[in-house]
Amino acid sequence: MKAWWEQAKRLAAEYERFSAELADPAVLQDPDRYRRLAKEVADREEVATRVAQYERAEKELAEVRELLREDDAKAADLRELAAEEEARLEARLEQLERELRELLAPRDPNDERNVFLEVRAGAGGEEAALFAADLVRMYARYAERHGWRAELVDANPTELGGFKEAVLLIEGKGAYSRLKFESGVHRVQRVPVTEASGRIHTSTATVAVLPEAQEVEVDIDPEDLRIDVYRSTGHGGQSVNTTDSAVRITHLPTGIVVTCQDERSQLKNKEKALRVLRARLLDRAKEAQKEQIDEARRSQVGTGERSERIRTYNFPQGRVTDHRIGLTLYRLEQFLDGELDEMIDALRLAGQEAALKAVEA
């Protein structure tokens, strides 16, 4: 019997046991015990429901296959319907298995958080900056498709409309759970707009996805901050407004520098810059903790570790390839317009498989 199914069956049995205890009138006289049991039941209910659905589908599939083994030629029409039902039940079982494995995989406590998505131009000069801008737009469109809010918190633009670096705040339920695997080096192969001879160039941009830190998690001593204000600037250095509203915050112990000039209000820019700073400090703390984790665990597919060239965007062939899972999609234009779900779903599934194997090992 597969380990994931044994674990699911165990949780389903515990659900039945805790539910029976919860129905005991004596439990109602003990509020603490009632609350504890209610939580145990709630934590296992979804798995128990899927287990029951899986077992029911298995039973129905066995009955259909028994019917298909009959050789009565008079039942040809019935056999055709049974064959269709067999295919439907097989697909249903596959779907339920995926759902169960996802429920059983360890939860990332950051999954439901908002994210700061940082994009920086890498190798390739101006073309890399233009590609960075393409990625910022792609993630903004993806957020829009999911009903999330995307806001450009800070950016260092180039004269041709690219970004040397940009920080996008994406607010929405489950944003980190879907975007965390985007961290890494993204590579583009195309003819740059600055290329006169039509030669294909390879450029890169890096993406970092940071869960927004809760204020209580990162203790920032005001004495550790140097806050500078200056006049906001736009493309080509022109002044955006005539007040010193832009804010630069330096965290002295770590040397981390955060700037924000998106808002006309100095106070709002300061608040946003502090949010970015907390996220970066949390990320630094997480990275330090990761160094203590076993090397094999960190090298598993889909753990979200930053690595060289996680994905290639090939314009001449109209394809995008994720090298971690070997998935290639031949619809680059739609992908860059924010249609990322097929790729992200595959990455999440790989991550869940890796996490589940680590638990089962």
Phi, psi and omega in degrees: 000138182293145184299321183295325181287322176299317179295318180296317180296322179297316180294323179294321178294321177295323178300314180297318182293314181293325178296319179296318178297321182295332180279352179291123180305331181295331181294327181297339179276354182236091185304320181295315179295322179298314181296320181295314180294321179299321178292317179300319179295313181298321181295334185252353188299316184294319178295316180300321179297315180294323178298316179297318179294321180296314181295323178294317179294322177299316180297316180296321180295320179297320179294319180295317181294326176296319178296321181291339179283347179289142185256012183291111183296335180292343183262029184300314180297319180294323179295324179295317177295322180295322179297319177296320179293323178300314180297320180295317181290324177297318177294322178297318179295321178297317179296317180294324177297316178300316181295319179294316180296324177293319179294328183276339181295144179303141181274137172275120183297346181267356191305325185272003186277161168291165181227151165257118181254112184256125180241130180230137175294138179251230180287136177129004175060227183297324179296323177295322178293321177294322177294322177300320178294323176299319180293320178300314178297318181301314181289326176295319178293323178297317178300317180299318180297333180264004180075020177269168178256125179244131183223129177282107185278320181206149180203149175241089187282160175251170185294332182269007177096009177271183177232125169291322173201153179206149179237121181249124174267122179244118183248123179173151182298125178078014183301315182293323182299330183264338185254351188296335180278002180278351180295133177142191181265123178256131185246138178239140176236112181194172176274114182294154177294340180269001183264117184277332186271356178079016180281144177281130178248156174246124180229167181224160171216147179255145179236132173236130181246113185246126175292139179294128181281143171283145185302326184288342185276333183241111182272110180251116178281122179306333179291342181271002184251138168246120184248120178246142176241148181204174183278132181294146177230156180241207181300136176073005177090003181291151181285134178276321175213177187257014179242155178279076185262338180290147184232136173237123180246127177249123176271105191299318181297327183253342183080006179291132180241130179233135176238152175211127180223017186290322184266156175281342180270127177299321181297316180295320178296322179294317180298316180293319179297322178294324178296317177296317180300316180299319180296319181290323177293321177295318179297320179297319179295320179295320180296320178297321180291323181298331180298340181271352182277148181305138185300322181295324180294321183286340185267002183288152181297137172079017179277352179088006178296143178284132181216164180290137172050069177283335185210147177237133177250105184256107184287317180302325181263356178062036184231158172231131184235128173263118188282344180286326182242000177069027181263129177240131177242132181260059176207061185300319182299315179292323179300313180290346176269011173101006178273076187258354192301320181299317179292315183293322177299319179294320178294319179295319179297318178297320178296319179294321178298316181296317180295320181292321178296324179296323179289321183286336184295000000 
